Amino acid sequence: MFSYWEKTHFFKYDLIVVGAGFVGLSTAIHYQVANPEATVLVLERGVFPSGASTKNAGFACFGSLTEILDDLTHMSKDEVLGLVERRYNGLKAIRKQFGDKRLGYSHFFGYELIDDRQLGALVRLSEINEFLYPVFQDDVFSLVQKPAAMGFSDQVKAVVKNKFEGELDPGRYMNSLWELAHRAGIRILTGVSVKELLREEGKVLAEGADQVHLEFKAKKIALCTNAFTKKLWTAPDLQPGRGLILLSKPLDFDIPWNGSFHLDRGYVYFRQLAGRLLLGGGRNIDLEGECSMDFSVNPKIKLHLEGLAREVIFPNRKMEWEMEWTGIMAFGKIKSPIIQQVDDKTAVAVRLGGMGVAIGWQVGKELSLVLSKM
């Protein structure tokens, strides 16, 4: 039961954005700035974004050497170069918009551990630098001259440095988006689970606390729910991908390195965080099992990550784990995001390919342009 005031003021909008992650908030902000008289509402089913925006590792990255080589086996050169350029330009855009201090951004560089299986990638390092030169106007990758000083096990045969990558704090990034949205006059409602879109009528049917039925009306609807999109729209080539992150207790020894690290074609990643090891990924160990929208922990992958920490990253060191969590991303055969108009009232931006930090702001801007032209 709603009052006259509630029915009058809280259920009708010019634009409703479903999903309050990086893409959803970025879409709302860009649209509001371009259309200052518009009324904009963002709906989110969780207290915090439900996918991976505040559950990722905080890597400001665009692709390791072996990941780019792997992409070139099933994508064209133009597609791969365009993908890297989109990611890198996205990182530059958020740093310019919000500033490094507000993002908690640190430019400690990116690194990749190379074992026996990836030694062939080193032969192509110069080739990939030449391939990426049109985007960076400089060499991206180089070999670390004294990798043994980083303290990894002898399984690591080489370490490749990426001088254009860094790391940030996803919580600070989200706070910056919240503040910008608030200043723009955007309304954000959390704890509202969208159940159905009646797109031709511009209606968003949802459920609030205590299973209260909610019916919102909008002139336009933006669907920014990434892996959860299939519940509301039959998206082509969209598969969920769960990612596990482990965080150790404070370590009782000095960590001999800084930076954001990858191994195994980018599937595994780690960094230090306030004297702890943050380690995540590994979904390639069980791709079928991780094609899930369930936030549970896959024990097979957890064991794999713990083994890497014990045997490769910090050999002969003891550590205890304090936290673990999972986030849900979205992938497809092609790594480019889906940004398109669905019908007269609805448009979508989904399938971030695990790179929401890098491209979420820019994808939101592109979707807002689609919406403005509708």
Secondary structure, DSSP 8 states (H G I E B T S, - for coil): ---HHHHHHSSEEEEEEE--SHHHHHHHHHHHHHSTT--EEEEESSSS-SSSTTTS--EE-S--HHHHHHHTTTS-HHHHHHHHHHHHHHHHHHHHHH-HHHHT-B---EEEEE-GGGHHHHHTHHHHHHHHHHHHSS--EEE-S-GGGGT--TT--EEEEETT-EE--HHHHHHHHHHHHHHHT-EEEES-EEEEEEGGGTEEEEE-GGG-EEEEEEEEEEE--GGGGGGTS--SS-EEEEEEEEEE---SS-----SEEEETTTTEEEEEETTEEEEEE-GGGGTTTTS-S-----HHHHHHHHHHIIIIISTT----EEEEEEEEEEE-SS-S-EEEE-SSSEEEEE--TT-HHHHHHHHHHHHHHHHHH-
